[in-house]
Amino acid sequence: MASSTGDGSGFSGMDDYESLISTTDAELLKRAWRNEKAAPEILRFEASLVQRSREQIQLMEETVEEYTKNGVDALSVSLYQMDLDRTLFLLRSYLRTRLQKIEKYAFHIQKTSELWNLLSKQEQTFAKRCTDDMEQLFEQSVLSKLPDRYKSHLKQSVISEEDDMVPEAQLDTFVICRCKRFLGAFQLDETGVEKPVDLEADDLYALRYKSIKPLVESGQVDLV
C-alpha cells in the first residue's frame, strides 16, 4: 500500500503508484473498451488486462482511503479519485458491453466454437444460463403449443437446412477505424473486385467490419 510522507507535504508512494497505474494499461483498457463497443461481434476477452485493471483499482481505492485518512490535500485526493472513477467506468462498461452481446447472440455463440473460445469462463457460464433460460421460456410460452415440425427454437421448421431462427452479428456493418501504422494498399474483399485502399497511419476510414476484422484482431487497426 502506498503511504504519504511523514510531514504530509508530498507522496512518497507516488512513483510506485504511477508505475502500477501506467499509461500503457490505461490506454489498453480504453482501446479494448472502444473496440468492443464498436465491433458488431464479440471480441476476445482481455483476461490479463482485466486482471491487471482490477488490481490497479484495488490499489487506487487503498490509496484514496489512506490519503484521506492521513489528511493529504483534497485536490490530490480528488485527482486520484478521478483516476479511480475513470478506470471503474471503463472496466464496467467493457464487461457490460460483452454481456449484452452474449445475451443477444447466445445461441449463435454457443454453437460456434470460434466465438465460444473468445469468452472467459464466467462469460461461458453466463451464456449457458442465457440459452437454458430462453429455451425454457420458448418451450413454455410458444413451442409446446405448436405442431412437432415447428417446435425447434433454432429452426423455423424441420425442413430448414440452417438455424434460421438464431440471430448473429452482422459483419458487413460499416465501422469507423484508425490505423496504428502505415499498412499500404489493403484489399477489402477476397474477390478483388473492389480497388485496394491505402491505409495510412492515424487516418480514419469507414469500412465494412468484415474486411478489417483480421486487422482488428491483430491490433493493427483500432475501432473508434
N, C-alpha and C positions, 0 to 999 in steps of 0.2 A: 504494500500500500504506500502511496506517495505521502510525504509529510512536508509541513511548512518549516521555515527556518525558525530558530528559537526566538528571534526578535519580531517575527510576524511581518517582516518587511518584504519578503520575497518567497519564491518557491524553490526549495532545494530539490524537489522531485520533478521539476519542470522538464529536464532533459529526458528522464526515464519516461515520463508521461507522453511527451511528444514523439518519442521513438516508437511507442506502442500504438498511439493514435496517429498512425502515419498517414501522410497524404496519399500514399500509394493505395492502402487499403480503403481509405475513404473514397477515392476515385474508382476503385474496382467495384465497390458496393454500388456507387451511383451508376456505373456503367451496366452492371448486372440488372439493376432495377429498371433502367431505361430500356435495355434490350428486351427484358421480359414484358414490360408494358407495351412495347411497340410490336413485338413479334406476334403473328396470328396463332402460332403453335407454342406449345410449352418447350422451353429450352432445358439444357442440362442443369441440374441442381448444383449450385456452387457450394459444396459441402465445406471445404476448407475455409472459404471466405466467410461463410455464415458462422462457423465456429469461432473464427478469429474476431468477428464483429461482436459476437456475444461476450467474448472475454473482454473486449475493449469497452463495451457498455458497462460491464460489471466494474471495471477499473474506474471509469468515469463516475459512476454512481458513488463508489467509495471515496473518490477524490472530492467530489462536491460535498458529500456528507462531512468529511474530515475538515475541509477548508471552512465550511460553515460553522462547525463546532469550534474551530480554533480562531475564529474572528478575522479571517482573511478578508480583505476589502471586497465589498459587494460587487464591484464591476468585474473583478477577476472571477468570482464565483459565477456571475451571470454568463460570462463567456464560456466557461466550462459547461454550464447548464445548457447553453445553446448548442454546443457540440453534441452533448448527450441527446438532446431532443431531436436534432437533425439525424443522428445515426439511428435512433429508435424509429423515427418515421420511415427512413429508407428501408430498414430491415423488415419492419412490419408490413409495409406496402409491397415489398418484394415477395414476401411469403404469402400475403393475402392474394396477390395477383395470380400466383401459381395455383393456389387452392381454387380460385374462381375458374381457371382454365380446366383444372382437373374435374371439377364438378360439372362443367359444361360438356366436356368431351370424355367423360369417364369410361363409357363403353368402348369407344374407339381406342383410347389409351390402353385400356386393359387387354385388348385383343391384338395390340401392335407391340411386339417385343421391343422394337427400336425405341418407341416412346416410353414404354413401361420402365425401361432401364435408365431413363433420364430422371426418374423420380427418386427421392430419398425413401428410406424405409417407412418413415412416418407418413409420407405422401402416398405410398403404395397402400398402406393400411386405410388411409382416408378414401382413396379411390375405390378400394374393395367395398368399404362400407357404403359408399355412394351407390355403386351398382347394385348391391344387395337390397338397399332400401328402395331404389327405383323399380327393380324387378318386382318386389313385393307390392309396391303401390300400383304398378301397371296390372299385375295379376288380380289384385283385389278390386280395383276400380273399373277395369275395362276388359282385359283379356279373358277373364273367366266367363264373360257373357258373350263372347264371340265364338263362331264355329272353329273347329280344330285347325283348319287351314290358315286361320288368321291369328293364332294365339302366340306367335313369336314376338318378343319385344325388340328383335333385331331386324326382322324382315317384314315387308308388307303382307306377304303371303308365302306359302310353301313353294310356289313356282319362282320366287325371286332368287336370282343367282347370287346376288350380293347382299350385304347387310345394309339395305337401303333406308332403314329407319334409324341408323346411327349417325348422329352429327359429327363432323370432323372439321378441323381447321381449314380455312380456305387459303391455300398457299399462294394463290395468284393475286392476293391482296397487294396493293401498292403501299410501300413504306418509304419513309424518308431516312436516308442513311448518309454516313460520313466516312470517308476512307481515312484510315490512320496513317497510311503512307502511299506513295505513288505505286499503283498497280498496273499502269499501262492499259493497253487495249484488252477489254474483257468481253467475251462472248456471252450475251444474255440468254440465248436459247441453244438447245442442243442441235437444232436443225440447221443453224447457220443462216436462217432466213433474215433475221434482224442484224443490222450492222453492229459491229463491236463498239463499245463505249470506252473512251479513255477515262479511267478513274484516277483522278488527281488527289494528292494528299490534302485533307481538310476541306475539300469541296463537298457540297451537299447534292444528293441525287434522289429523285423519286423513281423507284424501280420496283418491279414485282418481287415480292419476298422470295419466291421460289428460285429466282435466278441468282440471288445473292446469298441464299441460305448457307452454302459452304463457307463463304467469306465471313458470315456472322459467327458460325460455329468455330472457325479457326481464329477468330479475334482480329481479323484484318479490317473488318468493317464494323462500325457501331451504328445502332439504330437510334434515332432521335425523335 
